[in-house]
């Protein structure tokens, strides 16, 4: 089919059809084809005037369902592939843009914001989010982002939980300058927000190992496959000039393949169509044992499967994860991805495309609170979902292969890359780079010409370091407070918070600004109940229920539910494989110790050997936990009920007590046995 374009007085482009056929409009919810129309497997056509508008076609045809669509769906459909009216709004003198443009600019990687701390008016600005598959940031791009933060932002960069940068405080008149600078310096913000595939996660560690290299290449290819093709991004920010590297042939082949009805024929967006996806879509790729990407929180989780020699053979695919929910609406919920099946490695792009097409054609478009793929799978069940995906994929999925147990890996500190070089993982509190830290990182990255990577835990990895550079780099980092992990409080190492106030319009309470004090208070409680410094729990804080810092996977999650008020979620695990549950609501920030003290006190005394806090809370059950909180009167100052007469100090007692539990004995019993055995050995001349 051939098409031509002409511009209307409304600024939108009409696609004109040169033949006497027109493709059915796809509204994301129902088939609107008359009964008299002949239907085929992949295409629905009927006679129409030559001036008709060509729109995307849905395949296969769906049954009649709801006709209602949300306002955002209408905006997307009439936007001429995410151009109009954003293109007109950007050139006005107003400091802000209208509601339709606000929805569209998300697809370009930006959100409109205003400072909620300000009183007496609104100072509008824009947040820009980059798109960095695997968290890869070339040296040139890092230096560019560092410059842009000072010249056009608020002087800081933020590392996100999806391995990207966020640049805050850009005003509207500077948007094109900033966007074009990013594009011209090896970066992009295309698809970092909006109803399409977001940044694809992969382990950030730059190991030379085959499985890590393969996972990162796979993430790159999936990101390329699902990148919008209609050119709206480059039209808007660099006047139509494209800055794209050559795509791998397997990506081009997979995108163009329509043998199973995944594509909109002759559309400028063969995968997305005119309305893109019902909601945001998230994908992560993982290497066996390495769950640094929070694999099960994604719409699609892809786990590399290797043979005994570490050679990649295929993938386990998991579907239906997602964190977002709405307060006081039990029909919304966080959810873990569940197994879909195993595929050989050469099929990964076709399988991902089939899953995306299934969500595109069946996900709800009438109510955005229920538009994520997790709700489609919850409604259908995994068996029906798998069956529909297999129609688009053209094959049956095999059962998932067994994998070793998952672990959380931060890759902080110094590590061998495996190619003769080193990398250094740096802990960055809440991902916020500013002040002396920002200046020092700039100095090192520029001087040694280093590439960097952003981790899903809001940290930064310096890559490709020669061994001779380790000592001077370590010294410079230490001067800026970028310490080796052994010098960072263990609570801080795994903690995360979203930006929340003052710029996020959805925030109900503090998160990033409040978490430093919160962590100090948790550490004080630890000390009060006798927990050791090296012990830790995974803490995550968000200012609203959307879950950007993934609090529903935390051992101890704080979710804002009012001014200075939080829900408390318990039950996640250190390796991020279990979903937390809501324990208490409306807990005021000043009252947290009344909840945390009894929980940590009893964890200290009643846990099994090596039992994490999250595992402990799940085993005990919320009814028992609530009983402890309700009856808590503080730590008793009366003489200890424990028999400490055999021990010189409490620390010695605790260690003996831990060993005793493994043998179903008391600390006193075990200590007496040890003493008796020692005395007997001395008497027999066998003491060492």
N, C-alpha and C positions, 0 to 999 in steps of 0.2 A: 504494500500500500504506500502511495506517495502522498505527501502533505505539503502545503504551503502555509505561510503565516501572514497575517495582517493585523494591524493594531486598531483597536476600537477607541472611541472617545473616552472610555472609562479606564484606559491604561492597561487593560487585560489583552492578552493575545488569543485570538481565535484560530484554532487549527482547522483548516479547510480540507475536506476530503475531495479527492480528484476522481473517485469512482462512485457508482450509484449504490453505495452501501454505507451503513453506519453501525458502529459498535454500540451495544447496549451500555447504558450508564450503570456503573456498579456503585450502589449506595452503602455497601458494607453490611446490609441487614436482610435484604429480600431480593427476589427476582422480580423485575418490573417488565419482563417480556410478555407481550400478548400471547394468548393461547394458540393463536394461528401461526405463530412464528415457528419455523423449523429449527430445532436445536441440534447442535453437534457437540461432540465431546469437548472441544476447545474454543468454539467460536459461535456467537449468536449474531445473525445479521438480518437486516431487512432493508427494503428499498427506501431511499430518503433523498431529499434534494441535495444538490451538489454543494450547497453552502452550509450543510449541517456541521455541528461541532462533533469532533471525534473524542470520545471518552473511553476510559479503560473498561475492559470486559472481565467479569468474574468467571473463573472456571475452577471446578465444575459448577453448574447451576445449583443454587441453594433453594431450599423450600421457603414458602411464604412464612415470614416471622414478623417481628415488630417493624413498623415503618418509621418510628420516631428516630431522629438522629440528634446528637448534641450540637450545640452551637459551633463548637470547634470543628466538627465534621463539615459543616456547611462552609465555614471559613476556608478550610483546606481545599475543598473541592472547587471553590470559585477563585482560588488564588493564582491561577496560571502557574502551577507547580511552585508554590511558595514564593511568589514575587509580589503580587498585588494584594493589598494596598501598601505593603511595607516599602516598596520602592518610592512611593509618593510621600509617605510619612517621614522618611529619612531626610528629605530635602526641605521640610518646613522649618520655620524659625522656633517652633515650640521646643522646650527641653525634653518633652516626652513624646510617645507615640500612642496611637489609639488602640483599642482592645483587639481588633483584628490583627494589627501589626505586632502587638505583643505576643500573640499566639504564633505568628509566623517567624518572628526573629529567633525563637527557640531552635528552629531547625537549622539556623545559621550559627548556633552555639552561643546564644546570649539571652539573658533575662534582664528586663527592666526592673530597677529597684529604687528605693529612696531610703534616706536615713531616718529610721524610726525613733532615734534619740532626739531628733530635731523637733523643736516646737515652733508653732506659728507659721508653718508652711511646709512644702515638700521640695527637697533638692533632688531631682531625678538623676540617676546615673545607670550604667549598665555593667553587668558582670559578664565577662567573656570566659568561656571554658574551652580549652584546647581538646583535641582528640589525638591521643598517643597510644596506639595499640601496643600492648606489652609494657606500657610506661616508658617507651624509648624516647629520649630527648637528645637530638644531636647537639653538639657543642654550640653551633651557631644559633640554634633556636633558643637554647637556655640563655645565652647572652642577650638575645633580642628580647625575650620575656623579662629579663632583669631590667633592661633599659626601659621597656614600656611601662613597667610598674612604677618607676620613678617619674617618667615624663607624662604619663597619662592616667595612672592609677592612684592608689592611696599609699604607694611606697612599699607595699608588701606583695609577695606571691603566696598562693596557697596551694598545697598539694592535696589532692582529693582522694577519696576512698576508691575511685575508679582509675587511678594512675594517670591523672591529668593535672594541668594547672588551672586555677581560677584566678582571674585578674579582676579586681574590684575597683569601682569608682570611675569608669570611663564615661565621659559625657557624650551626648549624642553627636555633637559636631565633630568629635574626634574618632567616631566609630570606624569610618572608612579608612582613616590613616592607620589605626591600630590593626584592623583586620588585614589590610593589604600588607602591612609589615610582617605579620605572622605568616601569611601565605608566601611572601617573597623570601622568607628565611626558613624554609623547610617545615613549616607548620600548617595546621588547619584547625578550624573550629567547626567544620561541617559535620552535622549529626551528633555533636556533643550533647545536645539537648533535643527536645522535640519527639514526635511520635514516629520514631524509626530506630534502627539499631544504634545503640550508644557505643562508647569506647569498649573494645574487646580486651578483657583482662587476660594476662598470662603471668607466670612467675617471672619476677623482675631480675632475678639473679643471672648475671651474664656468664653462666657456666658454658664451657665448650663441650659439655656432654651431649650425646645424640638426642636424648629425650627432651632436654631443655631447648635445644636448638629447634627441634621439630615442633614442640609446643608453640614456640614463639613464631615460627614461620606459619603455622596453622592459624594463629590469631591474626597475623598480618593478612593472610589470604581471606579469612572470613570477613575482616573489616573491609577489604577491597571489594569483595563480592556484594556486600550490602551497603556500599556507598551510593548515595543518590547520583543519577546519571543525567538529569535534565539540565544541568548547568546553571541552576538558579543562584548558587553560591558565588560562582565566579562572575556571573553577570552583575551581581550586586556590588561586589567588593573590589574587583580588579577589571571592571569593564569588559567582561567576557573572556579575558585571557585566562587560559587554563594552565595550572601548574601541577601536572600529574606525571609521575614517573611511569615507565612502561609497566603494565600489569602482567603478571605471570600468565602464560597461555591457558593454564588450567582454570584460572579465575574467569577469564573471558569466555571460555567454552562453557563453564557451568552457568554463568549468568545468562548466556544466550540460549541455552537448552530449554526447550519447551515441550519435550516429548511426553510429559505427564501433566501438562496444564498448569504449571506454576507461574507462567508469565502472562502479562497483558500484551497481546500482539500489537506491534507497531506503536507502542506507547513510549513517550520520552522517559518514563519510569517503568521499565519492564517488570520489576519485582514489586514496586510500591504502588503503581497506579496514581490516580489523581488525589486519593485521600490518604496515602501512606498507611501506616499501621494504626490500629485503634488506640494504642498508647505506647509509651516508651518500651524498649526491648533491650534486654541485657544478656550478654554472653561472656562466659569465661572459659579458658582452657587451662587445665591443670596437668601436672606431672605426678605419677604415683607417689604417695606419701606427702606431697607438698600441697597443703591446702592454704597457702598464703593468699589465694584469690577468693576465699569464702565461696567455694564452688557451688554450694547448694542454695545460695541466695539468688541465683540467676535464672532467667527464663530458660536458657539453655546452658547446661554445664557439660563441658567436653573433657574427658579424662583420657590421656594417652595410655594405651596398653602396649607393653613391650614384651619381647621374648626374653629368654634367660640371659642373653648377651646385651640387653638394653636396646635392641633395635626396635623402633616403633612398628607395630603391626596393624593397629587400628585404634578405635575409640569406643569407650563407654559413653553413652549420651544420657543425660539426666534433664528433665524438663519440669517447669512449673514453679520454680522458686520466685520469691518476691517478698519485699519487706513492708511495703506501704500498707497502711490501714487508716481508718477514720475512727476517732473517739466516739464512744457511745453508739457504734453501729457494728453489732456483732457479726453481720454478714460480710464485713471486711476483716481481713486477717493476714498476718504474715504466714508464709508457707515455705517449706523446704522442697527443692526439686526432688523428683523421684525417678527411678530408672525407666528409661524408654527402651534401650537395647544397645547392642553392639553392632558396629559397622566396620568394614575394612577401611584402611587409611585413605585409599583413593576415592572413597565415596563421601568424604566429610562435607564438601561444599554442597553436594546434591541433597544430603540429609538435612543440613541446616536450612537450606532454601525451602525444602518441603515443610519443615516445621514453621518457618516464617509465613509461608503461604497459607498454612492451616489457620494460624492465628489471624492473619490478614482477612481471610474470608469468613471466619466464624466468630472472632472476638466481638464483644459487644461494642457498639458505637452509639448507643443511646444514653449511657450513663458512664462517665469516665471513672467513677469510683470502682466500677466493676469491669474495666476494660483490659486489665492485664491478663496475660495468658494463664496465670494461676487459677483464675476464676473459671475460665473455659474448661480446664482440666478437672477442676473440682466439680463442675456441673456435669461433664460428660463421663468422668472416670477415665483412668489411664488406658483401659483396653479400647474404648471407642476412639480416644484421641490417637492412639497408636495406629489403629486401623485406617483412619483418615489420612494421617501422615504418610502411611505406606502407599496410599493411592498416588500422592504427589511424588513420592520417592521412587515408586516403581519396583520396590523390593520389600521383602519381609525383614524386619530386624531380628537379629539373633539375640539370645539372652546375654545380659551383661557378663563380662568376664570378672572373676574374682580379683580384687586388688588388695594390697597391704593396707594396714590401718593408716588413716590420715593423721598428719601432724601440722600444727601451725609453725611456720618457719619465717622468721623476720629478716634473716640475713644481715643483721647488724654487726658491726665490727669488720675486721679484716679477713678476707678469704682469698684462696687461690682460685683463679678462673679456670685453670686447666690448660691454658695456652701460653703459659709463661708470665702472664700478667696477674695483677691483683685487683680486687675491687673492695671498696669500703662502704658499708652500710651505715648511714647516719640517722640517729633518732631525731625527729623534728616534732616537738610538742604540737599536737593538733594540726600538723602540716603547715603551720604558718611561718614563712621565711621573711624576716625583717630585721632591721637594725644592724648590729654588728655581725650577726650570723649571715645575713644577706651579703654584706660587704666582703666577708671572709670567703664565703663560697664562690662569689664572683672572682675573687683574686686567684683562688686555687684552680677553678675550672678554666679560667682564661689563661693563666700562666702555663699549665700543663696540658692544655688543649684536650680536656677530658669530655667525653660524652657522659650523660647521666641517665638514670632510670628512676621513675617514681614507683613506689610500691603501693599495693592496695591498703596498706596500713599507714598511709600518709607520711612515709619516710622517703629518704633520698639515697640512691646508690651512685657513688663515683666509680666509673668503669675504666678499664684499660690502664691501670697504674703500674708503672715500672717499679720493681722492688727497691731500686735505689731512691725512689721518691717517698717511700713509706715514712721514714723518720721525719723529714721536714714537713710533710703534709699532716702527720699526726700532731706535731707541735703547733702548727698554725691553727688546726681545728680546735685543739684544747684551749687556746687563748680566746676563742670565740664562744666557748661553752659547749661546743659540739664534742661531747665526751664519748669515750668508749663505753659500750653498754654496761660493763661491770660497775661503772660509776653513776649510772642512772637508776633512780628508784624503780624497782621491778613493777610497781603499779603503773608507772608512766609508760613503760615499754610496750604494753599491749592496749593502753587506753586510747579511745578515739572520741571525738566530738564533731558535730556538724557546725557550720558557721553561726547559724541562728541569728539572734539579734546582734547588731542593729539593722542589718541590711536585708535579711531574708523576710519576705512579706508573709510567709507561712508560720514563722516562729511564734510560739506562745510564751516561751520563757528562754532563759539563757542556756547555752551549751558550751561553745568554745570559750567564751569569756568566764564562764563559771567553773569549768572543770579543774583548773589548777587548784583552787581552794577546796573543791570537793575531794580531790585526791589526797590533799594534805589531811583533811578530816578523816578519810578512810584510814590513812596511815596512823593517825593518832588512835583510832579505835583499835587497830591491829595491836599497837603497843599496849593499850590498856587491857586487852583480853589475853595478852601473852603470845600472840602470833609473832613469828620471827620476821626479820627484815627481808630475807630472801623469798618468803612466801608471797603469793600474789593471787589476784583474781582478775579476770578479763572484765573491764568496765567500759561501757560505751554510753554516751549521753547525746540525746537529740532534743531540740527545742520544740518539736512537734511530732505527731505520730507517723509521718512519712518514712522515717527510718533511714535517713541518708547515711548515718554512721553505723548502720546495721545493729541497733541495740537489741533486737530480738534474737540475736545469736550470742549475746553476752552472758557471762555467768551472773553479772549484776548490771542490769540495764536501767537507765533513767530516761524516761520519755516524758517530755513536757506536756502537762495537761491543764495548765493554768498559770497565772503570774506567780513566779517563785514556787511552783508546785510540780510534782512529778508522779507519774506512775512508776512503780518498781517492778521490774521483770527479773525472774530468776530461772535458772535451770539450763542455760547454755553450757557448752563445754569448751575447754581450752583449744581443742582442735576444730571448732566450729562445725560440728556435725549434728548438733541437737538444737531444737528450737526452745527458746525460753518461753515462759508463760507469765501472764500478769498476776502478780502477787498482791499488791496494794495500789490503790489510787489516791489521788489528792493528798499526797504526803508533802507537807510544806518543807522547803529547803532547810529551815532552821530546826526541823524535827527529825532529821535523818538519823541521828545517833540513836534515837529511841527504837528505831527499827534495826539498824546495823549492829549495834552492840549485842543484843541477844542472839542474832544469827551467827555472827563471827565467834562469839563466846562458845556456843554449842558446837559449831564446826570444829573449833580447836579441841574440844573435849570428847566429842562423840563420833568423829570421822573414822573411817577405815584407813588402813595404811595407803598412802598416796592418793587418797580420794580428794578430788578437786571440790571446790566450793559448789560449783554447779551440779556436780554429781551428787553431792551430799544433800543439797536442797531437794533434788528430785527423789532421792531415796527416802528422805524423812517425810515428804508430803507437806503440802501447804497448810493442812489443818494443824499439824504439829508446830510448824513454823509460826503460824498465827497465834497459837497458844503461848509460845515463848514470848512473842512480842507483847501480847496483851498482859501477861503476868510479870513482865520484866520490871524489876525494882532496882536495877543496877547491880554491879559486882559486889558481892558480900564482903564486908570487911572483917567478918568473924574468922576465927581460926580455921585453917584449911581442913576440909574433910579428908584430904589425902594424907596418907602416912608418909611423911617425908623424913622420918628419923634416920633412915638408912642413907640419905643423900646429902651431899654437901651443898647442892644448889638446885634450883628449880629446873635449870636446863638439863642437868644430868637426869633428874627424875623424868622429864618429858621424853628423853631419848630411850630410857629403859621402858617407860610405859608404852611407847610405840612398838618396841620389840616384843613386849609381853603380849600385846593384843594379837600378834601373829600366832601366838601359841595358846590363845585363850586363857591367859594367866593375868594376874595383877602385877603391877610393877614390884610390889613388895615380895611376891612369890618368886619372880624371876631373879630379883636381886639376891634373895637368900640362896637360891640355887647356885648363882654365879659365885657367891662368897664361899659356900660349902665346897664347890668344886675346886676353887682356888686353894682353899686351906688343905683339901685332900691332896692336891697335886704337890703342894709345898712339903707336906709330910712324906710323900712318896718320892720326893726328889725329882719331880717331873716339871716343875715350873720353868718357864722359858725366861 
